[in-house]
C-alpha cells in the first residue's frame, strides 16, 4: 500500500473511515460474520476496505463495535489493523454501540440494536472530520473510496457511492436493494427499497417484475460531514418520540431511511457517485466461497499485494 498522503494538498486533509461492525449477521449462520476469513491468508473483508480507504487517502479509522465483542474483535483484527495504520500515519479509534444509549427509557424486553443511525451516533464525539461510513462485512472495491474521498476533500457535504445493480446481486438467493432515482445533476431524489431481487437469464426481477440491472443502488457507502451528526442526533430524538411507542421491540433508526426523509423534505442534497466495481457481501453463508474466489482473482490481477498486512 503506497502512502500517497504527501502528494497533494487534498490528501493531507483529515478524513475518517467509519466502519459499522457492531452487528452479528442474522442470516449468515455461524459466528460473527465480520470476523470470518475470506482467503487463505486469513484476511477478512475489513482488511480490504481499510486497505482501499487508506490508499484513497483516508487517514483516520473508527470502528463501531459492541463492548461484548471488543476482545475478540481486537484479537482478530483491531490490534493488527492498528499496527498497519501506524505505519501509514493513520489513527485508530473505537466507538461502542450500546442499546441503552438512547434519548428515553429502554422498552421492556428490547434486545434488538437500534440500527445504523444509532451506530453512527456512537462515534459522534470522535468524528471531527468529513467521513465515509461503510458496513464491516461488505466488499466495496477501490473506486467508491476514491470517489467519495475526492468529493469530500474538495468541499462536498454529502454523497453516496452508487453501485450498478447487476454488480451487487447474489447467486444464492434474493436480496433487498435501494434503487436510486436522480435528477439531471446526479443528485439523489429518491431511494426505492426493492425486496427479493433475484438474478434471471435476462437480468433480474423482483417478485416477477423485471428490474433494470443497470440501475444504481445504495449499498450504505455514504460520504458525510460532522454537521450531519447533529441532524442525525435530532432525528433520533424525533424517532424515539414518534416510532418507538408503536413498535418498541423492533423499531430501527436506519441511515438510508432517515436520509430519504431529509431528501423528501428538501433538507439535504446527496450527490450520487457512480462506481463500476463489483460489490460483494456475505448475506448467505454460501456467498463466502464466491467472495473468496473473486478476491483471489483480484490478487492474481495485481489489484492487491499477496498480504494486506504490510
C-alpha beads as a LAMMPS data file, in Angstrom:
LAMMPS data file: protein, C-alpha beads

310 atoms
309 bonds

1 atom types
1 bond types

-500.0 500.0 xlo xhi
-500.0 500.0 ylo yhi
-500.0 500.0 zlo zhi

Masses

1 110.0

Atoms # bond

1 1 1 0.000 0.000 0.000
2 1 1 1.582 3.264 -1.038
3 1 1 1.313 6.255 1.251
4 1 1 0.051 8.999 -1.035
5 1 1 -0.768 11.438 1.732
6 1 1 2.044 13.822 0.856
7 1 1 1.448 14.010 -2.894
8 1 1 -1.276 16.648 -2.874
9 1 1 -2.865 19.180 -0.588
10 1 1 -6.199 17.357 -0.785
11 1 1 -4.733 14.134 0.557
12 1 1 -3.309 15.841 3.661
13 1 1 -6.762 16.836 4.846
14 1 1 -8.026 14.688 7.720
15 1 1 -10.772 12.286 6.670
16 1 1 -12.278 9.368 8.554
17 1 1 -13.291 5.837 7.627
18 1 1 -16.198 4.851 9.896
19 1 1 -16.806 1.089 9.965
20 1 1 -20.090 -0.244 11.334
21 1 1 -19.060 -3.534 12.912
22 1 1 -21.454 -3.871 15.843
23 1 1 -23.904 -6.293 14.247
24 1 1 -23.914 -10.054 14.160
25 1 1 -25.392 -11.299 10.902
26 1 1 -28.788 -12.873 11.451
27 1 1 -28.812 -14.706 8.105
28 1 1 -25.176 -15.736 7.871
29 1 1 -25.368 -18.610 10.292
30 1 1 -22.286 -19.300 12.356
31 1 1 -20.092 -16.882 14.242
32 1 1 -19.527 -13.179 13.926
33 1 1 -19.587 -12.788 10.165
34 1 1 -17.447 -9.636 10.119
35 1 1 -14.559 -11.719 11.514
36 1 1 -14.829 -14.616 9.063
37 1 1 -11.630 -15.075 6.940
38 1 1 -12.276 -14.853 3.199
39 1 1 -8.969 -16.141 1.842
40 1 1 -6.082 -18.478 2.566
41 1 1 -4.025 -15.641 4.036
42 1 1 -6.630 -15.131 6.759
43 1 1 -7.766 -11.713 5.526
44 1 1 -11.288 -10.661 6.407
45 1 1 -13.465 -8.298 4.372
46 1 1 -12.468 -5.361 6.567
47 1 1 -8.797 -5.806 5.635
48 1 1 -9.704 -4.946 2.051
49 1 1 -11.884 -1.965 2.945
50 1 1 -9.236 -0.488 5.225
51 1 1 -6.505 -1.070 2.627
52 1 1 -8.583 0.619 -0.092
53 1 1 -9.619 3.517 2.150
54 1 1 -6.045 4.296 3.208
55 1 1 -4.929 4.047 -0.418
56 1 1 -7.669 6.536 -1.350
57 1 1 -6.408 8.997 1.291
58 1 1 -8.469 8.380 4.432
59 1 1 -6.223 8.795 7.466
60 1 1 -8.400 8.023 10.489
61 1 1 -10.235 4.732 11.148
62 1 1 -13.089 4.410 13.637
63 1 1 -14.572 1.010 14.445
64 1 1 -18.103 0.951 15.838
65 1 1 -18.461 -2.277 17.803
66 1 1 -20.265 -3.634 20.851
67 1 1 -18.427 -3.767 24.139
68 1 1 -19.092 -7.507 24.468
69 1 1 -17.171 -8.353 21.264
70 1 1 -14.276 -5.966 21.962
71 1 1 -11.748 -8.640 22.971
72 1 1 -12.500 -10.978 20.059
73 1 1 -12.560 -8.053 17.653
74 1 1 -9.185 -6.740 18.778
75 1 1 -7.672 -10.228 18.758
76 1 1 -8.850 -10.950 15.219
77 1 1 -8.376 -7.563 13.577
78 1 1 -8.166 -4.486 15.763
79 1 1 -4.612 -4.807 17.087
80 1 1 -3.299 -5.891 13.678
81 1 1 -5.031 -3.014 11.897
82 1 1 -3.707 -0.537 14.476
83 1 1 -0.187 -1.749 13.672
84 1 1 -0.723 -1.398 9.903
85 1 1 -2.338 2.014 10.300
86 1 1 0.510 3.382 12.394
87 1 1 2.900 2.684 9.500
88 1 1 0.784 4.930 7.282
89 1 1 0.205 7.713 9.835
90 1 1 -3.413 6.620 10.172
91 1 1 -5.014 6.873 13.606
92 1 1 -7.480 4.326 15.011
93 1 1 -10.347 4.831 17.465
94 1 1 -13.208 2.752 18.839
95 1 1 -16.809 3.713 19.495
96 1 1 -19.264 1.405 21.237
97 1 1 -22.881 0.966 20.224
98 1 1 -24.965 0.486 23.346
99 1 1 -28.649 -0.384 23.374
100 1 1 -29.076 1.886 26.426
101 1 1 -27.580 4.958 24.736
102 1 1 -30.942 6.449 23.855
103 1 1 -32.957 9.643 24.459
104 1 1 -35.522 7.885 26.642
105 1 1 -36.343 4.719 28.551
106 1 1 -35.321 1.308 27.196
107 1 1 -38.582 -0.539 26.396
108 1 1 -39.079 -3.682 28.491
109 1 1 -37.894 -6.766 26.585
110 1 1 -35.936 -4.806 23.956
111 1 1 -32.791 -6.699 22.873
112 1 1 -32.515 -5.661 19.201
113 1 1 -29.936 -2.925 18.445
114 1 1 -31.364 0.425 17.350
115 1 1 -29.924 0.374 13.819
116 1 1 -27.281 2.100 11.726
117 1 1 -28.373 5.623 12.702
118 1 1 -27.702 4.965 16.363
119 1 1 -24.483 3.108 15.487
120 1 1 -23.060 6.174 13.743
121 1 1 -24.154 8.416 16.627
122 1 1 -21.965 6.292 18.916
123 1 1 -18.986 7.918 17.181
124 1 1 -20.318 11.495 17.339
125 1 1 -17.760 12.707 19.881
126 1 1 -14.869 11.098 17.991
127 1 1 -15.589 12.286 14.444
128 1 1 -14.278 15.789 13.758
129 1 1 -13.633 15.443 10.018
130 1 1 -15.512 14.566 6.825
131 1 1 -16.093 10.812 6.842
132 1 1 -17.161 7.796 4.853
133 1 1 -19.396 5.221 6.528
134 1 1 -19.453 1.575 5.453
135 1 1 -20.656 -1.833 6.585
136 1 1 -17.940 -4.040 8.042
137 1 1 -18.908 -7.176 6.147
138 1 1 -19.212 -5.771 2.618
139 1 1 -16.532 -5.534 -0.067
140 1 1 -16.891 -2.260 -1.957
141 1 1 -13.877 -2.164 -4.296
142 1 1 -11.433 0.707 -4.692
143 1 1 -13.416 3.086 -6.886
144 1 1 -16.031 4.110 -4.324
145 1 1 -13.447 5.059 -1.686
146 1 1 -11.538 7.184 -4.204
147 1 1 -14.662 8.938 -5.478
148 1 1 -16.037 9.707 -2.018
149 1 1 -12.655 10.878 -0.712
150 1 1 -12.150 13.204 -3.657
151 1 1 -15.649 14.604 -3.228
152 1 1 -15.161 15.256 0.490
153 1 1 -11.710 16.850 0.295
154 1 1 -12.997 19.198 -2.390
155 1 1 -15.653 20.573 -0.067
156 1 1 -18.572 18.240 -0.762
157 1 1 -21.049 17.853 2.087
158 1 1 -22.982 14.648 1.414
159 1 1 -22.656 11.944 -1.189
160 1 1 -23.306 8.291 -1.805
161 1 1 -21.475 5.689 -3.867
162 1 1 -23.936 4.348 -6.417
163 1 1 -23.277 0.732 -7.396
164 1 1 -24.650 -0.828 -10.588
165 1 1 -27.393 -3.253 -9.534
166 1 1 -26.072 -6.177 -11.598
167 1 1 -22.751 -5.851 -9.734
168 1 1 -24.425 -6.405 -6.349
169 1 1 -26.637 -9.466 -6.810
170 1 1 -26.188 -12.807 -5.029
171 1 1 -26.180 -16.208 -6.738
172 1 1 -27.615 -17.722 -3.568
173 1 1 -30.954 -16.005 -3.106
174 1 1 -32.990 -12.834 -3.291
175 1 1 -31.656 -9.539 -1.964
176 1 1 -33.115 -6.184 -0.967
177 1 1 -31.653 -3.135 -2.683
178 1 1 -32.305 0.593 -2.510
179 1 1 -32.701 1.610 -6.163
180 1 1 -31.726 5.245 -6.701
181 1 1 -33.539 7.913 -8.633
182 1 1 -31.590 11.047 -9.546
183 1 1 -32.085 14.436 -11.130
184 1 1 -30.192 15.668 -14.197
185 1 1 -27.293 16.835 -11.983
186 1 1 -26.738 13.431 -10.404
187 1 1 -28.333 14.402 -7.109
188 1 1 -30.332 11.736 -5.328
189 1 1 -34.081 12.340 -5.384
190 1 1 -35.417 9.033 -4.060
191 1 1 -34.302 5.594 -2.901
192 1 1 -36.854 2.889 -3.700
193 1 1 -36.371 -0.121 -1.440
194 1 1 -36.957 -3.186 -3.593
195 1 1 -37.139 -6.603 -1.940
196 1 1 -36.331 -10.100 -3.179
197 1 1 -34.357 -9.142 -6.297
198 1 1 -33.105 -12.329 -7.958
199 1 1 -30.897 -12.973 -10.963
200 1 1 -32.605 -14.251 -14.102
201 1 1 -31.336 -15.403 -17.509
202 1 1 -32.094 -11.937 -18.895
203 1 1 -31.096 -9.817 -15.892
204 1 1 -33.095 -9.557 -12.697
205 1 1 -36.614 -9.429 -11.311
206 1 1 -38.344 -8.780 -8.014
207 1 1 -41.432 -10.884 -7.342
208 1 1 -41.951 -11.415 -11.058
209 1 1 -41.410 -7.769 -12.047
210 1 1 -38.402 -7.051 -14.288
211 1 1 -35.810 -4.757 -12.688
212 1 1 -33.276 -2.723 -14.687
213 1 1 -29.914 -4.290 -13.816
214 1 1 -28.106 -1.078 -14.799
215 1 1 -29.903 0.954 -12.120
216 1 1 -27.683 2.474 -9.465
217 1 1 -28.262 1.217 -5.945
218 1 1 -27.241 2.306 -2.473
219 1 1 -25.001 -0.126 -0.587
220 1 1 -24.703 2.011 2.542
221 1 1 -21.495 3.767 1.488
222 1 1 -22.087 7.396 2.451
223 1 1 -19.793 10.413 2.455
224 1 1 -20.811 12.905 5.160
225 1 1 -19.529 15.700 7.407
226 1 1 -19.659 16.229 11.191
227 1 1 -22.563 18.675 10.702
228 1 1 -24.706 15.724 9.662
229 1 1 -24.242 14.131 13.084
230 1 1 -26.174 16.941 14.784
231 1 1 -29.033 16.412 12.316
232 1 1 -28.848 12.657 12.895
233 1 1 -28.984 13.140 16.668
234 1 1 -32.053 15.372 16.450
235 1 1 -33.645 12.815 14.140
236 1 1 -33.018 10.080 16.694
237 1 1 -34.866 12.057 19.367
238 1 1 -37.787 12.503 16.982
239 1 1 -37.674 8.801 16.041
240 1 1 -37.813 7.890 19.714
241 1 1 -40.824 10.102 20.339
242 1 1 -42.793 9.002 17.264
243 1 1 -41.777 5.467 16.284
244 1 1 -40.728 3.528 19.367
245 1 1 -44.037 3.550 21.220
246 1 1 -45.746 1.876 18.246
247 1 1 -43.061 -0.798 17.802
248 1 1 -40.979 -0.872 20.999
249 1 1 -39.178 -4.172 20.385
250 1 1 -38.258 -3.848 16.710
251 1 1 -38.293 -0.188 15.563
252 1 1 -34.934 0.698 13.949
253 1 1 -33.311 4.039 13.207
254 1 1 -31.695 3.475 9.814
255 1 1 -29.457 5.928 7.970
256 1 1 -30.877 5.319 4.457
257 1 1 -34.449 5.813 5.694
258 1 1 -33.509 8.966 7.612
259 1 1 -31.629 10.416 4.626
260 1 1 -34.607 9.561 2.386
261 1 1 -36.827 11.592 4.732
262 1 1 -34.424 14.553 4.566
263 1 1 -34.404 14.296 0.759
264 1 1 -38.174 14.285 0.654
265 1 1 -38.271 17.396 2.834
266 1 1 -35.637 19.139 0.676
267 1 1 -33.302 19.435 3.665
268 1 1 -30.284 17.548 2.323
269 1 1 -28.801 17.240 -1.173
270 1 1 -26.903 13.979 -1.818
271 1 1 -24.599 13.588 -4.818
272 1 1 -24.555 10.087 -6.317
273 1 1 -21.052 8.994 -7.348
274 1 1 -21.184 6.051 -9.738
275 1 1 -18.820 3.152 -9.104
276 1 1 -18.432 0.285 -11.554
277 1 1 -16.753 -2.038 -9.067
278 1 1 -18.470 -5.243 -8.056
279 1 1 -19.848 -5.231 -4.529
280 1 1 -19.611 -8.450 -2.552
281 1 1 -21.460 -9.171 0.640
282 1 1 -21.839 -12.246 2.761
283 1 1 -25.590 -12.254 3.097
284 1 1 -25.682 -16.031 2.844
285 1 1 -23.082 -18.496 4.130
286 1 1 -22.673 -19.834 0.586
287 1 1 -21.542 -16.382 -0.528
288 1 1 -18.231 -16.798 1.303
289 1 1 -16.671 -19.098 -1.306
290 1 1 -17.786 -16.818 -4.148
291 1 1 -16.265 -13.806 -2.389
292 1 1 -13.051 -15.741 -1.718
293 1 1 -12.745 -16.784 -5.379
294 1 1 -13.331 -13.241 -6.674
295 1 1 -10.757 -11.839 -4.255
296 1 1 -8.255 -14.475 -5.427
297 1 1 -8.755 -13.162 -8.968
298 1 1 -8.140 -9.573 -7.835
299 1 1 -4.895 -10.624 -6.137
300 1 1 -3.823 -12.541 -9.265
301 1 1 -4.597 -9.491 -11.404
302 1 1 -2.329 -7.371 -9.225
303 1 1 -5.048 -5.223 -7.659
304 1 1 -3.827 -6.312 -4.215
305 1 1 -0.473 -7.499 -2.850
306 1 1 -0.245 -11.051 -1.521
307 1 1 -0.514 -9.720 2.021
308 1 1 -2.503 -6.665 3.097
309 1 1 -0.687 -6.686 6.433
310 1 1 2.318 -4.580 5.498

Bonds

1 1 1 2
2 1 2 3
3 1 3 4
4 1 4 5
5 1 5 6
6 1 6 7
7 1 7 8
8 1 8 9
9 1 9 10
10 1 10 11
11 1 11 12
12 1 12 13
13 1 13 14
14 1 14 15
15 1 15 16
16 1 16 17
17 1 17 18
18 1 18 19
19 1 19 20
20 1 20 21
21 1 21 22
22 1 22 23
23 1 23 24
24 1 24 25
25 1 25 26
26 1 26 27
27 1 27 28
28 1 28 29
29 1 29 30
30 1 30 31
31 1 31 32
32 1 32 33
33 1 33 34
34 1 34 35
35 1 35 36
36 1 36 37
37 1 37 38
38 1 38 39
39 1 39 40
40 1 40 41
41 1 41 42
42 1 42 43
43 1 43 44
44 1 44 45
45 1 45 46
46 1 46 47
47 1 47 48
48 1 48 49
49 1 49 50
50 1 50 51
51 1 51 52
52 1 52 53
53 1 53 54
54 1 54 55
55 1 55 56
56 1 56 57
57 1 57 58
58 1 58 59
59 1 59 60
60 1 60 61
61 1 61 62
62 1 62 63
63 1 63 64
64 1 64 65
65 1 65 66
66 1 66 67
67 1 67 68
68 1 68 69
69 1 69 70
70 1 70 71
71 1 71 72
72 1 72 73
73 1 73 74
74 1 74 75
75 1 75 76
76 1 76 77
77 1 77 78
78 1 78 79
79 1 79 80
80 1 80 81
81 1 81 82
82 1 82 83
83 1 83 84
84 1 84 85
85 1 85 86
86 1 86 87
87 1 87 88
88 1 88 89
89 1 89 90
90 1 90 91
91 1 91 92
92 1 92 93
93 1 93 94
94 1 94 95
95 1 95 96
96 1 96 97
97 1 97 98
98 1 98 99
99 1 99 100
100 1 100 101
101 1 101 102
102 1 102 103
103 1 103 104
104 1 104 105
105 1 105 106
106 1 106 107
107 1 107 108
108 1 108 109
109 1 109 110
110 1 110 111
111 1 111 112
112 1 112 113
113 1 113 114
114 1 114 115
115 1 115 116
116 1 116 117
117 1 117 118
118 1 118 119
119 1 119 120
120 1 120 121
121 1 121 122
122 1 122 123
123 1 123 124
124 1 124 125
125 1 125 126
126 1 126 127
127 1 127 128
128 1 128 129
129 1 129 130
130 1 130 131
131 1 131 132
132 1 132 133
133 1 133 134
134 1 134 135
135 1 135 136
136 1 136 137
137 1 137 138
138 1 138 139
139 1 139 140
140 1 140 141
141 1 141 142
142 1 142 143
143 1 143 144
144 1 144 145
145 1 145 146
146 1 146 147
147 1 147 148
148 1 148 149
149 1 149 150
150 1 150 151
151 1 151 152
152 1 152 153
153 1 153 154
154 1 154 155
155 1 155 156
156 1 156 157
157 1 157 158
158 1 158 159
159 1 159 160
160 1 160 161
161 1 161 162
162 1 162 163
163 1 163 164
164 1 164 165
165 1 165 166
166 1 166 167
167 1 167 168
168 1 168 169
169 1 169 170
170 1 170 171
171 1 171 172
172 1 172 173
173 1 173 174
174 1 174 175
175 1 175 176
176 1 176 177
177 1 177 178
178 1 178 179
179 1 179 180
180 1 180 181
181 1 181 182
182 1 182 183
183 1 183 184
184 1 184 185
185 1 185 186
186 1 186 187
187 1 187 188
188 1 188 189
189 1 189 190
190 1 190 191
191 1 191 192
192 1 192 193
193 1 193 194
194 1 194 195
195 1 195 196
196 1 196 197
197 1 197 198
198 1 198 199
199 1 199 200
200 1 200 201
201 1 201 202
202 1 202 203
203 1 203 204
204 1 204 205
205 1 205 206
206 1 206 207
207 1 207 208
208 1 208 209
209 1 209 210
210 1 210 211
211 1 211 212
212 1 212 213
213 1 213 214
214 1 214 215
215 1 215 216
216 1 216 217
217 1 217 218
218 1 218 219
219 1 219 220
220 1 220 221
221 1 221 222
222 1 222 223
223 1 223 224
224 1 224 225
225 1 225 226
226 1 226 227
227 1 227 228
228 1 228 229
229 1 229 230
230 1 230 231
231 1 231 232
232 1 232 233
233 1 233 234
234 1 234 235
235 1 235 236
236 1 236 237
237 1 237 238
238 1 238 239
239 1 239 240
240 1 240 241
241 1 241 242
242 1 242 243
243 1 243 244
244 1 244 245
245 1 245 246
246 1 246 247
247 1 247 248
248 1 248 249
249 1 249 250
250 1 250 251
251 1 251 252
252 1 252 253
253 1 253 254
254 1 254 255
255 1 255 256
256 1 256 257
257 1 257 258
258 1 258 259
259 1 259 260
260 1 260 261
261 1 261 262
262 1 262 263
263 1 263 264
264 1 264 265
265 1 265 266
266 1 266 267
267 1 267 268
268 1 268 269
269 1 269 270
270 1 270 271
271 1 271 272
272 1 272 273
273 1 273 274
274 1 274 275
275 1 275 276
276 1 276 277
277 1 277 278
278 1 278 279
279 1 279 280
280 1 280 281
281 1 281 282
282 1 282 283
283 1 283 284
284 1 284 285
285 1 285 286
286 1 286 287
287 1 287 288
288 1 288 289
289 1 289 290
290 1 290 291
291 1 291 292
292 1 292 293
293 1 293 294
294 1 294 295
295 1 295 296
296 1 296 297
297 1 297 298
298 1 298 299
299 1 299 300
300 1 300 301
301 1 301 302
302 1 302 303
303 1 303 304
304 1 304 305
305 1 305 306
306 1 306 307
307 1 307 308
308 1 308 309
309 1 309 310
